[in-house]
Amino acid sequence: MKKNTYMKKKLTLLFLTLTIFCFSEEKQSCRQTCNYQNRSSSIRPLTYSKPIYPKKYFTELNYLLMNFFEDGIEYAEIVNDGSKKFRNEQKFNPGLRITFGFSLSKTSLAEKYLDLTWTYIKMKRGSDTNVRGTIYNLFLPPNFLNSIRASASLSGDFNTLDFNISKPYHVSKYYISKPSIGIRGALINQKYKIAYDIANTITTLRAKNDYLGVGLKAGYSADFIITSNYSFYAKTNFALLYGRIDLSQKSPGEVSAFTRYTIKEKTYRVQPNSEIAFGLSFDRSFKNTINKLSIKVGYEFLHFWDQIQLKRFMDEDPTAVKTVSRNNLKFNGLVFSLSFDI
């Protein structure tokens, strides 16, 4: 009996909480239309803390500071007193995101929007063993001697292009829900260079990993209203892309005059990717050409599965190769946004 009473109290409390957040105390029957009609008649705050007026066009500019990680590109193992250590350096890289959209509806009661978003991130990083000792060369054929020092550099360009159709729902006074569906295209070009110092001779490996894909995308975003000017936003996107990976990997050395350690490969597959972002937004409404100005600061995560397709040699035979494991491309970092509703 005590358990049943406790459960009833919890359910009653949950129901009251949902009731508070899901129902408005206002007397107006149509929030959007009434607010839109009355916005020029008074300068006092509107009934809803964050009104969304019908807008014809909107644009958003984002500056990104992204730290990127990629699995499977470990190039050396340092042997020191029986232990193996790998030194890996990371740093933030700049990026840019531009969004332009417009309304597909003539009335505010059936808001639907189409937008185009382009995202670009510059990829650049370097690493050095920084010590001299016995180093295992992870990307050279087994017939090579161990090196005394190694370094690597990776550079590339990350591009995505998204077409989205979205529709906001004003669920309650403090919560705006906006699901979306669309198409995503991705172009990711990477160049990888590794230098091994073997007996005071530099041995260099060069590789290119280019990805091109397109597919369906689904997303969801939400605004949690705090005050008339501040809100907390969150969004997530998931896409399945069918694409091609072009790999070109040139390793030094040869088995014979006609057989070398050079790999060229094209791979076709369906690969997933995801995106999660959250942050704080400052919004200011106007009565002139610009309906609303928003300034946002947030944090974002991007994850592209099975990107890098570099090969490791398992034997002196050039065909005895294995694709690197855990080969995912991941970004995370700060996002600064400025958007206008017109």
Helices and strands as residue ranges (DSSP letters): H 2-22, H 31-38, E 57-70, E 76-80, E 83-85, E 92-103, G 108-110, E 113-128, E 134-137, E 149-166, E 169-172, E 175-198, E 201-225, E 230-254, E 260-285, E 292-304, E 311-313, E 321-323, E 329-341
